[in-house]
Amino acid sequence: MKKILIFANFFMILIGTYSGTYTSMQTENETTLNNAITVSMGDMAPDVEELDPDNLPENVIAVGGSEDIRQQVQAYIIEFEIEPQEPRHDIVWQFVPGLHGVKYDFELSYQNMLTHGRFDPSLMTGRSIPFEGSNEELRQYRIYRGNENSPYVGLLINVAWGGEELIQMLDILDEHSIQASIFFEGKYASNNHDLVLDSFHRGHIIGNHSYSHPSDWLGFSYDSFAEEIVRTNEILADITGEEITFFAPPGGAFTDDTIRAAYDQGMYTILWSADSIDWRGESAAVLTRRVMDRITPGGLILTHPKPETVIALPHIIEQIRSEGYEFRRIDEIISGERSGHFEKHQNPSVEN
């Protein structure tokens, strides 16, 4: 009987020892498995608890984060996906350019986020959706601004003097990677070929500002308007090697014959919505404030190569960009195409 009790006690001790060893091994294996799920196998990254959740390695995703990312991508698409805006005639604004829409690719955007381990609007991917209407049917009307839903504005520079100041303005625009729309008087351009060509080679669109900027412009007949426009087009096309498509009437003055003469030459007539009135010679601070008071989505800003405009220009650029707008040439504003930076405060990738 004593031997049986001793054997029983030994057996219980053996079972207890094995059970404790098994429990210890099981706990260790579960810990190892959990770590393997949270961090990719073969990766030497530290424990997840020690990682900065806003700066995870690309192959590490916070547990449960993928569903949050999916929901954020879906919410972003609902808020920012945009239907195309058709070009139209408006009783006040005349020819209002259209604006391409935006269609996002959910799966590609979502996978971009998963790869980076976080939601980031700059990783959204989509494509631009063109409008269906024709600009040609509306070219008979004047253009004062771009589409009212556009995140872009345009800088217009009318040039009949001020070569030195224009070069300074071009340098400032280069520094800020901005391309403007520059309208040259024909007579001035014929005596300043290098300045026109320099503007063109820097990527600015070249337009027509009449031949002689006549003071009695409004008294002209249709034939006189056409002569001024055609003569300037020939000069500018000879310098740039490209057809001239945009016409800015001197002083913004026009009659029905002015518009018809430009239209018959295959041109768009361009006016403005924000006039700096820089020809008055007022201070840079006054010019900057005046422009900013008139800035709206799609706005066209009229300037001239004047000393105070040179001083004001960097401030105008900085303040306009701080409000979420980017600068586009007049041809881009009329076409309605979107670039990669197509929303205020957003920077997604969009293919036109």
LUMGUKOL-42252 format. One line per 5 residues: number of its first residue (from 1); for each residue x, y, z of N, C-alpha, C, O, CB. Coordinates in steps of 0.1 Angstrom, whole numbers. Glycine has a CB too. Example, Ala and Ser with C-alpha at 12.3 -4.5 7.8 and 13.67 -1.06 7.14 Angstrom:
! LUMGUKOL-42252
1	132/-57/78/123/-45/78/132/-33/78/142/-33/85/113/-45/90  128/-22/71/137/-11/71/129/0/79/134/11/80/141/-6/57
! end
This chain:
! LUMGUKOL-42252
1	8/-12/0/0/0/0/9/12/0/5/22/-7/-9/0/12  19/12/8/28/24/8/35/26/-5/37/38/-9/39/21/19  39/15/-12/45/17/-25/35/23/-35/39/32/-44/50/3/-31  22/19/-34/12/25/-44/11/40/-41/10/48/-51/-1/18/-42  11/44/-29/10/59/-26/22/67/-30/20/78/-36/8/61/-10
6	33/61/-29/46/68/-33/45/69/-49/49/80/-54/59/60/-29  41/59/-56/40/59/-71/30/70/-75/32/77/-85/37/46/-76  18/70/-68/8/80/-71/13/94/-69/10/103/-78/-4/78/-62  20/96/-59/25/110/-56/35/114/-67/35/125/-72/32/111/-43  44/104/-71/54/107/-82/46/110/-95/51/119/-102/63/95/-83
11	36/102/-98/28/104/-110/22/118/-110/22/125/-121/17/94/-112  16/123/-99/10/136/-98/20/147/-100/18/157/-107/3/138/-85  32/145/-94/43/155/-96/47/156/-111/49/167/-116/55/152/-87  48/144/-117/52/144/-131/41/151/-140/45/159/-149/53/129/-136  28/149/-137/18/155/-145/18/170/-143/17/178/-152/4/150/-141
16	20/174/-130/21/189/-127/32/195/-134/31/207/-139/22/191/-113  44/189/-134/55/195/-141/53/196/-156/57/206/-162/68/186/-138  47/186/-162/45/186/-177/35/197/-180/36/204/-190/40/172/-181  24/198/-172/14/208/-174/19/222/-173/16/230/-182/2/206/-164  28/224/-164/34/237/-163/43/240/-174/43/252/-179/42/239/-150
21	50/230/-179/59/232/-190/51/235/-203/54/244/-211/68/220/-193  40/228/-205/31/230/-216/25/243/-217/25/250/-227/20/219/-217  20/248/-205/14/261/-204/24/272/-207/20/282/-214/8/264/-190  36/270/-202/46/280/-205/49/280/-220/51/291/-226/59/277/-197  50/269/-226/53/268/-241/41/274/-249/44/281/-259/55/253/-245
26	29/271/-245/17/276/-252/17/291/-252/15/298/-262/5/271/-246  20/297/-240/20/312/-238/31/318/-247/29/328/-254/22/316/-224  42/311/-247/53/317/-255/50/316/-270/53/325/-277/66/309/-252  44/305/-274/40/303/-288/29/314/-293/30/319/-304/35/289/-291  19/316/-284/9/326/-287/15/340/-289/11/347/-297/-2/326/-276
31	24/343/-280/31/356/-280/39/358/-294/38/368/-300/41/358/-269  46/347/-297/53/347/-310/44/349/-322/47/356/-331/62/335/-311  33/341/-321/23/342/-332/17/356/-333/16/361/-344/12/332/-330  13/362/-322/8/375/-322/17/385/-328/14/394/-336/3/380/-308  30/384/-324/40/393/-329/42/391/-344/44/401/-352/54/391/-322
36	41/379/-349/42/376/-363/31/382/-371/33/387/-382/43/361/-366  18/382/-365/7/388/-372/8/404/-373/5/410/-383/-6/385/-365  13/410/-362/14/424/-362/25/430/-370/24/440/-376/15/429/-347  37/423/-370/48/428/-377/52/417/-387/52/405/-384/60/431/-368  55/420/-400/58/411/-410/70/402/-406/79/407/-400/62/418/-423
41	69/389/-409/79/380/-406/92/383/-413/92/388/-424/75/365/-409  103/382/-406/116/386/-412/120/400/-410/131/404/-412/116/382/-426  110/408/-405/113/422/-403/118/424/-389/113/418/-380/100/431/-405  128/432/-388/135/435/-375/129/447/-368/136/452/-359/149/436/-376  117/451/-372/111/463/-365/109/461/-351/107/449/-347/98/468/-373
46	109/471/-342/106/469/-328/91/466/-326/83/466/-335/109/482/-320  88/462/-313/74/459/-310/65/470/-314/69/482/-313/72/456/-295  52/467/-318/43/477/-322/40/488/-312/38/500/-315/29/471/-326  41/484/-299/38/493/-288/49/505/-288/46/516/-283/39/486/-275  61/502/-294/71/512/-294/72/520/-307/80/530/-308/85/505/-293
51	63/517/-316/63/525/-329/54/537/-328/44/538/-320/57/516/-340  58/547/-335/50/560/-337/39/557/-347/42/554/-358/59/572/-341  26/557/-343/15/553/-352/14/563/-364/8/559/-374/2/553/-345  20/575/-363/20/584/-374/32/582/-383/33/589/-394/19/598/-369  41/573/-380/53/572/-388/57/557/-389/68/553/-386/65/580/-382
56	47/548/-392/50/534/-393/58/531/-405/57/537/-416/36/527/-393  66/520/-404/73/515/-416/63/511/-427/52/508/-423/83/504/-413  67/511/-440/58/508/-450/51/494/-449/40/492/-454/64/510/-464  59/485/-444/53/471/-443/47/468/-430/44/457/-426/64/461/-445  44/479/-422/37/477/-409/24/485/-409/24/497/-412/46/482/-397
61	13/478/-406/0/485/-406/-6/482/-392/-6/471/-387/-10/479/-417  -10/493/-385/-16/492/-372/-28/482/-372/-36/483/-382/-20/505/-366  -29/473/-362/-40/464/-362/-53/471/-362/-56/480/-354/-39/455/-350  -62/467/-372/-75/473/-373/-75/486/-381/-86/492/-383/-81/476/-359  -64/491/-386/-63/503/-393/-69/503/-407/-73/513/-413/-49/508/-394
66	-68/491/-414/-72/490/-428/-87/494/-430/-90/501/-440/-70/476/-433  -96/491/-421/-110/494/-422/-112/509/-420/-120/515/-427/-118/487/-412  -104/515/-411/-105/530/-409/-100/537/-422/-107/546/-426/-96/534/-398  -90/532/-428/-85/538/-441/-95/536/-452/-97/546/-459/-71/531/-445  -101/525/-453/-112/522/-463/-123/533/-461/-127/539/-471/-118/508/-462
71	-127/535/-449/-138/544/-447/-134/559/-450/-142/566/-455/-143/543/-432  -122/562/-447/-117/576/-450/-116/578/-465/-119/589/-470/-103/578/-443  -111/568/-472/-111/569/-487/-125/571/-493/-127/579/-501/-104/557/-493  -134/563/-488/-148/564/-493/-154/578/-489/-161/584/-498/-157/553/-486  -151/583/-477/-156/596/-473/-150/607/-482/-157/616/-486/-154/598/-459
76	-137/606/-485/-131/616/-493/-137/616/-507/-139/627/-512/-115/613/-494  -139/605/-513/-145/604/-526/-159/610/-526/-162/618/-536/-146/589/-531  -167/607/-516/-180/613/-515/-179/629/-515/-188/636/-521/-188/608/-503  -170/634/-507/-169/648/-506/-162/655/-517/-166/667/-521/-161/651/-493  -152/649/-524/-144/657/-534/-146/652/-548/-141/659/-557/-130/656/-530
81	-153/641/-551/-155/638/-565/-164/648/-571/-174/652/-565/-161/623/-566  -161/652/-583/-168/664/-589/-173/661/-603/-165/654/-611/-158/676/-589  -185/665/-606/-190/663/-620/-184/674/-629/-181/685/-624/-206/664/-620  -183/672/-642/-178/682/-651/-188/694/-651/-200/693/-650/-176/677/-665  -182/706/-652/-190/718/-653/-190/723/-668/-179/725/-674/-184/730/-644
86	-201/724/-674/-202/727/-688/-199/742/-691/-204/751/-683/-215/723/-694  -192/746/-702/-191/760/-706/-205/765/-709/-213/758/-714/-181/762/-718  -207/778/-706/-220/784/-709/-220/799/-711/-210/805/-709/-229/781/-696  -231/804/-716/-232/818/-717/-240/823/-705/-250/818/-702/-240/822/-731  -235/834/-699/-241/840/-688/-244/854/-691/-237/861/-698/-232/839/-675
91	-256/859/-686/-261/872/-690/-251/883/-685/-250/894/-691/-275/875/-685  -244/881/-674/-235/890/-668/-220/887/-672/-213/896/-678/-235/890/-653  -216/875/-670/-202/871/-672/-199/866/-687/-188/863/-690/-198/860/-663  -210/866/-695/-208/863/-709/-203/848/-711/-211/839/-707/-198/872/-716  -191/846/-716/-186/833/-718/-180/828/-705/-169/832/-701/-176/832/-730
96	-186/818/-699/-181/812/-686/-175/799/-690/-182/790/-694/-192/811/-675  -161/797/-689/-155/785/-693/-160/773/-685/-164/775/-673/-140/786/-692  -159/761/-690/-162/749/-683/-151/745/-674/-140/751/-674/-166/738/-693  -153/734/-667/-143/728/-658/-144/713/-658/-155/708/-656/-144/734/-644  -133/706/-660/-133/692/-660/-137/687/-646/-134/693/-636/-119/686/-664
101	-144/675/-646/-147/668/-633/-136/659/-629/-125/658/-635/-160/660/-635  -138/653/-617/-128/644/-612/-134/631/-608/-144/631/-600/-121/650/-599  -129/620/-612/-134/606/-609/-122/599/-602/-112/597/-608/-139/599/-621  -124/594/-590/-114/587/-583/-114/572/-585/-125/566/-587/-115/590/-568  -103/566/-584/-101/552/-585/-100/547/-570/-90/548/-564/-89/547/-593
106	-111/541/-565/-111/537/-551/-101/526/-548/-93/528/-538/-125/532/-547  -100/516/-556/-91/505/-553/-77/509/-553/-69/505/-544/-93/493/-563  -73/517/-563/-59/521/-564/-55/531/-553/-45/530/-547/-56/528/-578  -65/540/-550/-62/549/-539/-61/542/-525/-52/545/-517/-74/560/-538  -70/532/-523/-70/524/-511/-57/516/-510/-51/516/-499/-82/514/-511
111	-52/510/-520/-40/503/-520/-28/512/-517/-19/508/-510/-38/495/-533  -28/524/-523/-18/534/-520/-17/536/-505/-6/537/-499/-20/547/-527  -29/538/-499/-29/541/-484/-24/529/-476/-16/531/-467/-44/544/-480  -28/517/-480/-24/505/-473/-8/504/-473/-2/500/-463/-30/492/-478  -3/507/-485/12/506/-487/19/515/-477/29/512/-472/16/509/-501
116	13/527/-475/19/537/-466/15/536/-452/20/543/-443/17/551/-472  5/528/-449/0/525/-436/-8/537/-430/-9/537/-417/12/523/-427  -13/545/-438/-21/557/-432/-30/563/-444/-27/560/-455/-12/567/-426  -40/571/-440/-47/578/-450/-40/591/-452/-36/599/-443/-62/581/-444  -38/594/-465/-31/606/-469/-38/611/-482/-37/605/-493/-16/604/-471
121	-44/623/-482/-51/628/-494/-42/629/-507/-47/628/-518/-57/642/-492  -29/631/-505/-20/632/-516/-18/619/-523/-13/618/-535/-6/637/-512  -23/608/-517/-22/595/-523/-34/591/-531/-35/580/-537/-19/584/-513  -44/599/-531/-56/597/-539/-53/597/-553/-46/606/-558/-68/607/-535  -58/588/-561/-56/587/-575/-69/587/-583/-78/580/-580/-47/574/-579
126	-69/595/-594/-81/595/-602/-78/600/-616/-66/601/-620/-91/604/-595  -89/604/-623/-87/610/-636/-96/621/-638/-107/622/-632/-89/599/-647  -93/630/-648/-101/642/-651/-111/638/-661/-109/630/-671/-92/653/-656  -124/642/-659/-135/640/-668/-138/652/-676/-143/662/-670/-147/634/-660  -136/652/-689/-139/664/-697/-154/668/-698/-162/659/-697/-133/663/-711
131	-156/681/-700/-170/684/-702/-174/681/-717/-165/679/-725/-172/700/-699  -186/681/-720/-191/677/-733/-193/689/-743/-192/687/-755/-204/670/-732  -195/701/-737/-198/713/-746/-186/718/-754/-175/714/-752/-203/724/-737  -189/727/-763/-179/732/-772/-176/747/-769/-185/755/-768/-184/731/-787  -163/750/-767/-159/764/-765/-161/772/-778/-164/784/-777/-145/764/-761
136	-160/766/-789/-161/773/-802/-175/780/-803/-176/790/-809/-159/763/-814  -185/773/-798/-199/779/-799/-201/791/-791/-210/799/-793/-209/769/-795  -192/793/-781/-193/805/-772/-182/815/-774/-182/826/-767/-192/800/-757  -173/813/-784/-162/822/-786/-167/837/-790/-159/846/-789/-153/817/-797  -179/838/-794/-184/851/-798/-186/860/-786/-189/872/-788/-197/850/-806
141	-186/855/-774/-188/862/-762/-175/865/-755/-165/859/-757/-197/855/-752  -175/876/-747/-163/880/-739/-160/871/-727/-170/865/-722/-164/895/-735  -148/870/-723/-144/862/-711/-139/871/-701/-129/879/-703/-134/851/-715  -145/871/-689/-141/880/-678/-134/872/-667/-126/877/-659/-153/887/-672  -137/859/-666/-131/850/-656/-133/836/-660/-139/832/-670/-138/853/-642
146	-126/827/-652/-128/813/-654/-140/808/-647/-149/816/-643/-116/805/-649  -142/795/-647/-153/789/-640/-154/792/-625/-144/793/-619/-153/773/-642  -166/795/-620/-167/800/-606/-164/789/-596/-163/792/-584/-181/805/-604  -163/776/-601/-159/765/-592/-144/761/-593/-140/752/-588/-168/753/-594  -137/769/-601/-123/766/-604/-114/770/-592/-116/780/-586/-119/774/-616
151	-104/762/-589/-94/765/-579/-83/773/-585/-72/775/-578/-89/753/-572  -84/779/-597/-74/786/-604/-77/801/-606/-89/804/-606/-71/779/-617  -67/809/-607/-68/822/-612/-58/825/-623/-49/817/-625/-66/833/-600  -60/835/-630/-50/838/-641/-45/852/-640/-52/862/-637/-57/837/-655  -32/854/-643/-25/867/-643/-24/872/-657/-18/865/-665/-11/866/-636
156	-30/883/-660/-29/890/-673/-19/902/-672/-20/910/-663/-43/894/-678  -10/903/-682/-1/914/-682/-3/921/-696/1/915/-706/14/910/-680  -8/933/-697/-9/940/-709/3/949/-711/7/957/-702/-22/949/-709  10/948/-723/23/954/-725/23/963/-737/21/959/-748/34/943/-726  24/976/-734/27/986/-745/39/995/-741/42/1004/-748/14/995/-747
161	45/992/-729/56/999/-724/62/991/-713/57/980/-710/52/1014/-719  73/996/-707/79/990/-695/86/977/-697/84/967/-689/68/987/-686  96/977/-706/104/965/-709/112/960/-697/112/948/-694/113/967/-720  118/970/-690/126/966/-678/118/960/-667/122/951/-661/134/979/-673  106/966/-665/97/961/-654/92/948/-658/90/939/-650/86/971/-652
166	89/946/-671/84/933/-675/94/922/-673/90/911/-668/80/933/-690  107/924/-676/117/914/-673/118/911/-658/119/899/-654/131/919/-678  116/921/-649/116/918/-635/104/910/-631/105/901/-623/116/932/-627  92/913/-637/80/905/-634/82/890/-639/78/881/-632/68/911/-641  88/889/-651/91/875/-656/100/867/-646/98/855/-644/97/876/-670
171	110/874/-641/119/867/-632/112/863/-619/114/852/-614/131/877/-628  103/872/-614/95/868/-602/86/856/-605/85/847/-597/86/880/-598  80/856/-617/71/845/-620/79/832/-622/74/821/-618/64/848/-634  91/833/-627/100/821/-628/103/816/-613/103/804/-611/113/825/-635  106/825/-604/109/821/-591/98/813/-584/100/805/-576/113/833/-582
176	85/817/-588/73/810/-582/67/800/-591/56/795/-588/63/821/-578  74/796/-602/69/786/-612/55/789/-616/46/781/-616/69/772/-605  53/802/-621/40/806/-625/41/811/-640/51/817/-644/34/818/-617  31/807/-648/30/811/-662/18/820/-663/7/817/-659/29/799/-671  20/832/-670/10/842/-671/5/843/-686/10/835/-695/15/856/-666
181	-4/852/-688/-9/855/-702/-5/869/-705/-9/878/-698/-25/853/-703  4/871/-715/10/884/-718/5/889/-731/7/883/-741/25/883/-717  -1/901/-731/-7/906/-743/1/918/-748/2/928/-741/-22/911/-741  7/917/-759/16/928/-764/9/937/-775/2/932/-783/29/921/-771  11/949/-773/8/959/-784/17/956/-796/29/954/-794/9/974/-779
186	11/956/-808/18/952/-820/30/961/-823/41/956/-826/9/952/-831  28/974/-822/39/983/-825/50/982/-815/62/982/-819/34/998/-825  47/980/-802/58/978/-792/65/964/-795/77/964/-794/51/978/-778  57/954/-798/63/941/-801/73/941/-813/83/935/-813/53/930/-803  69/949/-823/78/950/-835/91/956/-832/101/954/-839/71/958/-846
191	92/964/-821/105/970/-817/112/963/-806/122/967/-801/102/985/-813  105/952/-801/110/945/-789/109/930/-791/103/923/-783/103/949/-776  114/925/-803/113/911/-806/119/902/-795/113/892/-791/120/908/-819  130/906/-789/137/897/-779/128/896/-767/128/886/-760/151/903/-776  122/907/-763/113/906/-751/101/897/-753/98/889/-744/108/921/-747
196	95/898/-765/84/889/-768/89/874/-768/82/866/-762/77/893/-782  100/872/-774/105/858/-775/109/853/-762/107/841/-759/117/858/-785  115/862/-753/119/857/-740/107/853/-732/107/843/-725/127/869/-733  96/861/-733/84/858/-726/78/845/-731/73/837/-723/73/869/-728  78/843/-744/73/830/-750/81/818/-745/76/808/-741/73/831/-765
201	95/820/-745/103/808/-742/102/805/-727/106/794/-723/118/812/-745  98/814/-719/96/812/-704/83/804/-702/80/801/-690/97/824/-696  75/802/-712/63/794/-710/50/802/-709/40/796/-706/64/786/-699  51/815/-711/39/823/-710/31/823/-723/37/822/-734/42/838/-706  18/825/-723/10/825/-735/11/840/-740/10/849/-732/-5/821/-732
206	12/841/-753/14/854/-759/0/858/-766/-5/850/-774/25/855/-769  -5/870/-763/-17/875/-768/-16/888/-775/-5/895/-775/-28/875/-758  -27/893/-781/-28/905/-789/-34/916/-781/-45/914/-776/-35/902/-803  -28/928/-781/-33/940/-774/-35/951/-783/-32/963/-780/-24/944/-762  -39/948/-796/-41/958/-807/-27/962/-812/-17/958/-806/-49/971/-802
211	-27/970/-823/-14/974/-829/-9/987/-823/3/988/-819/-15/975/-844  -18/997/-821/-13/1010/-817/-19/1015/-804/-16/1027/-800/-15/1020/-828  -28/1008/-798/-34/1012/-785/-40/1026/-787/-37/1035/-779/-25/1012/-773  -49/1028/-797/-53/1042/-801/-63/1047/-790/-71/1040/-785/-60/1041/-814  -62/1060/-788/-71/1067/-779/-85/1068/-784/-94/1069/-776/-65/1081/-776
216	-87/1068/-797/-100/1069/-803/-105/1055/-807/-113/1054/-816/-101/1078/-815  -101/1045/-800/-104/1031/-803/-119/1028/-805/-123/1021/-814/-99/1022/-792  -127/1034/-797/-142/1031/-797/-148/1037/-810/-159/1034/-813/-149/1036/-785  -141/1046/-816/-146/1053/-828/-143/1045/-841/-147/1049/-852/-141/1067/-830  -136/1034/-839/-131/1026/-851/-143/1018/-857/-153/1015/-851/-121/1016/-847
221	-142/1016/-870/-151/1008/-878/-147/993/-876/-136/990/-871/-152/1012/-893  -155/984/-881/-152/970/-881/-138/968/-888/-130/961/-883/-163/961/-887  -137/974/-900/-125/972/-908/-112/977/-901/-101/971/-902/-126/979/-921  -113/988/-893/-102/993/-886/-98/984/-874/-86/982/-872/-105/1007/-881  -108/979/-867/-106/969/-857/-98/957/-863/-88/953/-857/-119/965/-850
226	-103/952/-873/-98/940/-880/-83/943/-884/-75/934/-882/-106/935/-892  -81/954/-889/-67/958/-894/-57/958/-882/-46/952/-883/-67/971/-901  -61/964/-871/-52/964/-859/-50/950/-854/-38/947/-850/-59/973/-848  -60/942/-854/-59/928/-848/-50/920/-858/-41/913/-853/-73/922/-847  -53/920/-870/-45/912/-880/-31/916/-881/-22/907/-881/-52/913/-894
231	-28/928/-881/-14/933/-882/-6/928/-869/5/924/-871/-14/949/-882  -12/929/-858/-5/925/-846/-3/910/-845/7/905/-841/-13/929/-833  -13/903/-850/-12/888/-850/0/884/-859/7/875/-856/-25/882/-856  1/891/-870/12/887/-880/26/890/-873/35/881/-875/11/895/-893  27/901/-866/40/904/-859/43/893/-849/54/888/-848/39/918/-853
236	33/890/-840/35/881/-829/38/867/-834/46/860/-829/24/882/-819  30/863/-844/32/849/-850/46/848/-856/52/837/-856/21/846/-860  50/859/-862/63/858/-869/74/857/-858/85/850/-861/66/871/-877  72/862/-846/82/861/-836/82/848/-829/92/842/-826/80/873/-826  70/843/-826/68/831/-817/67/818/-826/70/807/-821/56/832/-809
241	63/820/-838/61/808/-847/48/801/-844/46/790/-848/72/798/-845  39/807/-836/26/801/-833/15/811/-836/16/823/-836/26/797/-818  3/805/-839/-9/813/-841/-13/820/-828/-12/814/-817/-20/804/-846  -18/832/-830/-22/840/-818/-37/839/-817/-44/841/-827/-18/855/-820  -42/835/-805/-56/831/-803/-63/840/-794/-76/840/-794/-57/817/-798
246	-56/848/-786/-63/856/-775/-60/871/-777/-49/876/-780/-57/852/-761  -71/878/-776/-71/893/-778/-76/900/-766/-87/898/-761/-80/896/-791  -68/910/-761/-72/919/-750/-74/933/-756/-64/939/-759/-62/918/-739  -86/938/-757/-88/952/-763/-82/962/-754/-82/961/-742/-103/954/-765  -76/973/-760/-69/983/-752/-79/990/-743/-90/994/-747/-63/993/-762
251	-75/991/-731/-84/998/-721/-96/990/-717/-105/995/-710/-88/1011/-726  -97/977/-723/-109/969/-720/-121/975/-728/-132/971/-725/-112/968/-706  -119/984/-737/-130/990/-745/-134/982/-757/-125/977/-764/-126/1005/-749  -146/981/-760/-151/974/-771/-165/978/-776/-172/984/-769/-151/959/-768  -167/975/-788/-181/976/-794/-184/962/-800/-176/953/-799/-182/988/-805
256	-196/961/-805/-200/948/-811/-190/945/-823/-187/934/-825/-214/949/-816  -186/956/-830/-177/954/-841/-163/949/-836/-156/941/-843/-175/967/-849  -159/953/-824/-146/949/-819/-146/934/-817/-137/927/-821/-143/956/-805  -157/929/-810/-158/915/-807/-159/907/-819/-154/896/-821/-170/913/-798  -167/912/-829/-169/904/-841/-156/904/-849/-153/893/-856/-180/911/-850
261	-148/914/-850/-135/914/-857/-126/904/-851/-119/897/-858/-129/928/-856  -125/903/-838/-117/893/-831/-122/879/-834/-114/870/-837/-116/896/-816  -135/877/-833/-141/864/-835/-138/860/-850/-135/848/-852/-156/865/-833  -139/869/-859/-137/865/-873/-123/861/-876/-120/854/-886/-141/876/-882  -113/865/-867/-99/860/-868/-97/848/-860/-85/844/-858/-90/872/-864
266	-107/841/-855/-106/829/-847/-101/831/-833/-95/822/-828/-97/820/-855  -104/843/-827/-98/847/-814/-109/847/-803/-120/849/-806/-91/860/-815  -104/846/-791/-111/848/-779/-109/862/-774/-97/866/-774/-108/837/-768  -119/869/-770/-117/883/-764/-116/881/-749/-126/876/-742/-129/892/-768  -105/886/-743/-102/884/-729/-103/898/-722/-96/907/-725/-88/878/-727
271	-111/898/-711/-112/910/-702/-107/905/-688/-98/897/-687/-126/916/-702  -113/910/-678/-108/907/-664/-118/908/-654/-129/915/-656/-95/915/-661  -116/903/-642/-125/904/-631/-119/911/-619/-126/916/-610/-130/891/-626  -105/912/-619/-98/919/-608/-88/928/-614/-77/924/-618/-91/908/-598  -91/941/-614/-82/951/-620/-73/957/-609/-78/963/-600/-90/962/-627
276	-60/956/-611/-51/962/-602/-51/978/-603/-47/985/-593/-36/957/-604  -55/983/-614/-54/997/-617/-41/1003/-614/-39/1014/-609/-65/1005/-609  -30/995/-618/-17/999/-614/-11/1011/-623/-1/1016/-619/-7/987/-616  -18/1014/-633/-14/1025/-642/-15/1039/-634/-10/1049/-639/-22/1026/-655  -22/1039/-623/-24/1051/-615/-11/1055/-608/-9/1066/-604/-35/1050/-605
281	-2/1045/-606/10/1048/-599/9/1047/-583/17/1053/-576/15/1061/-602  -1/1040/-578/-3/1039/-564/7/1030/-558/14/1022/-565/-18/1035/-560  7/1029/-545/17/1021/-538/14/1006/-540/3/1002/-543/17/1024/-523  25/998/-537/24/983/-539/13/978/-529/6/968/-532/37/977/-536  13/984/-517/3/979/-507/-11/981/-512/-20/973/-510/5/987/-493
286	-14/993/-518/-27/996/-523/-31/986/-535/-42/981/-535/-28/1010/-529  -21/983/-544/-23/974/-555/-27/960/-549/-36/953/-554/-11/973/-564  -19/956/-540/-21/942/-534/-34/941/-528/-42/931/-530/-10/939/-524  -38/951/-520/-51/951/-513/-62/951/-523/-72/944/-521/-52/963/-503  -61/959/-533/-72/960/-543/-74/947/-551/-85/942/-553/-68/971/-554
291	-63/940/-554/-64/927/-561/-70/917/-552/-79/910/-556/-50/922/-566  -65/916/-539/-71/906/-530/-85/908/-527/-92/899/-524/-62/906/-517  -90/921/-527/-104/923/-524/-113/918/-535/-125/916/-533/-106/938/-522  -107/916/-547/-115/912/-559/-113/898/-563/-118/893/-573/-112/921/-570  -104/890/-556/-101/876/-560/-113/867/-557/-119/867/-546/-89/871/-552
296	-117/860/-568/-127/850/-567/-123/837/-574/-113/838/-582/-141/855/-572  -129/826/-572/-125/814/-580/-126/817/-595/-136/822/-600/-134/802/-577  -115/813/-602/-114/816/-617/-111/830/-620/-111/833/-632/-127/812/-623  -108/839/-611/-106/853/-614/-94/855/-623/-84/848/-623/-103/860/-601  -96/866/-631/-85/870/-641/-80/884/-636/-88/893/-634/-90/871/-655
301	-67/885/-633/-61/897/-627/-54/905/-637/-45/900/-643/-52/893/-615  -58/917/-639/-51/926/-649/-40/934/-643/-42/941/-632/-62/935/-655  -28/933/-649/-17/941/-645/-9/947/-657/-12/944/-668/-7/933/-636  0/956/-654/9/962/-664/23/962/-658/25/962/-646/4/976/-668  33/963/-667/47/964/-662/50/978/-657/56/986/-664/57/960/-673
306	47/980/-644/50/992/-637/58/990/-625/58/979/-619/36/999/-633  66/1000/-620/75/997/-609/68/992/-596/73/983/-590/82/1010/-606  57/998/-593/50/994/-581/44/980/-582/42/973/-573/39/1004/-577  40/976/-595/35/963/-597/46/952/-595/43/942/-590/30/962/-612  58/956/-599/70/947/-596/71/944/-581/73/933/-577/83/952/-602
311	69/955/-573/70/953/-558/59/945/-553/60/937/-544/71/967/-552  47/948/-558/35/941/-553/34/927/-557/28/919/-550/23/949/-558  39/923/-568/37/910/-574/40/898/-565/32/889/-563/45/908/-587  51/898/-558/54/886/-549/44/886/-537/40/874/-533/68/888/-543  39/897/-532/29/897/-522/16/892/-527/9/885/-520/28/911/-516
316	12/896/-539/-1/891/-545/0/876/-547/-10/869/-543/-3/898/-558  11/871/-552/13/857/-554/11/849/-541/4/839/-540/26/853/-561  19/854/-531/19/847/-518/5/847/-512/0/836/-507/28/854/-508  -2/858/-512/-16/859/-506/-26/850/-513/-34/844/-507/-20/873/-505  -25/850/-527/-34/842/-535/-32/828/-532/-42/820/-530/-33/846/-550
321	-20/823/-531/-17/809/-529/-21/805/-514/-25/794/-512/-2/806/-531  -20/815/-505/-24/812/-491/-39/809/-490/-43/803/-480/-20/823/-482  -47/814/-500/-61/812/-500/-65/799/-508/-76/796/-509/-68/824/-506  -54/792/-512/-57/779/-519/-58/779/-534/-60/768/-540/-69/773/-513  -55/790/-540/-56/791/-555/-42/788/-561/-32/790/-555/-61/805/-559
326	-43/784/-574/-30/783/-581/-32/791/-594/-44/794/-598/-27/768/-585  -21/794/-601/-22/803/-613/-22/794/-625/-15/784/-626/-10/812/-613  -30/798/-635/-30/792/-648/-30/802/-659/-35/813/-657/-42/782/-649  -25/798/-671/-26/806/-683/-41/807/-688/-49/798/-684/-17/801/-694  -44/817/-696/-57/818/-701/-62/806/-709/-74/803/-709/-59/831/-709
331	-53/800/-717/-57/789/-725/-60/777/-716/-69/769/-719/-45/785/-734  -53/775/-705/-56/765/-695/-70/767/-688/-77/758/-686/-45/763/-685  -72/779/-685/-85/783/-678/-97/780/-688/-107/775/-683/-85/798/-674  -95/784/-700/-106/781/-710/-108/767/-713/-119/762/-714/-103/789/-723  -97/759/-713/-98/745/-716/-105/737/-704/-111/727/-706/-85/739/-719
336	-104/743/-692/-110/737/-680/-103/724/-675/-108/718/-666/-124/733/-684  -91/722/-680/-83/710/-675/-78/712/-661/-75/723/-657/-72/707/-685  -77/701/-654/-72/702/-640/-58/696/-640/-55/687/-648/-81/694/-630  -50/701/-631/-37/696/-629/-37/687/-616/-47/684/-611/-26/707/-628  -25/683/-612/-24/675/-600/-28/682/-588/-33/676/-578/-9/670/-598
341	-27/696/-587/-31/704/-576/-45/709/-580/-46/721/-584/-21/715/-573  -55/702/-577/-68/706/-583/-78/710/-572/-89/713/-575/-74/696/-591  -74/709/-559/-84/713/-549/-77/722/-539/-65/720/-536/-90/701/-542  -83/731/-533/-78/738/-522/-74/728/-511/-81/719/-508/-88/749/-516  -62/730/-506/-56/722/-495/-54/707/-499/-51/699/-490/-64/723/-483
346	-56/703/-511/-54/689/-515/-44/688/-526/-41/698/-533/-67/683/-519  -37/677/-527/-27/674/-537/-28/660/-542/-18/653/-542/-13/677/-531  -40/656/-547/-40/642/-553/-34/641/-567/-32/652/-573/-55/638/-553  -32/629/-571/-27/627/-585/-39/625/-594/-47/616/-592/-18/615/-585  -40/633/-604/-51/632/-614/-45/633/-628/-37/641/-631/-61/644/-612
351	-50/623/-636/-46/623/-650/-56/630/-659/-68/627/-658/-44/608/-655  -51/639/-667/-60/646/-677/-62/637/-689/-69/641/-698/-54/660/-681
! end
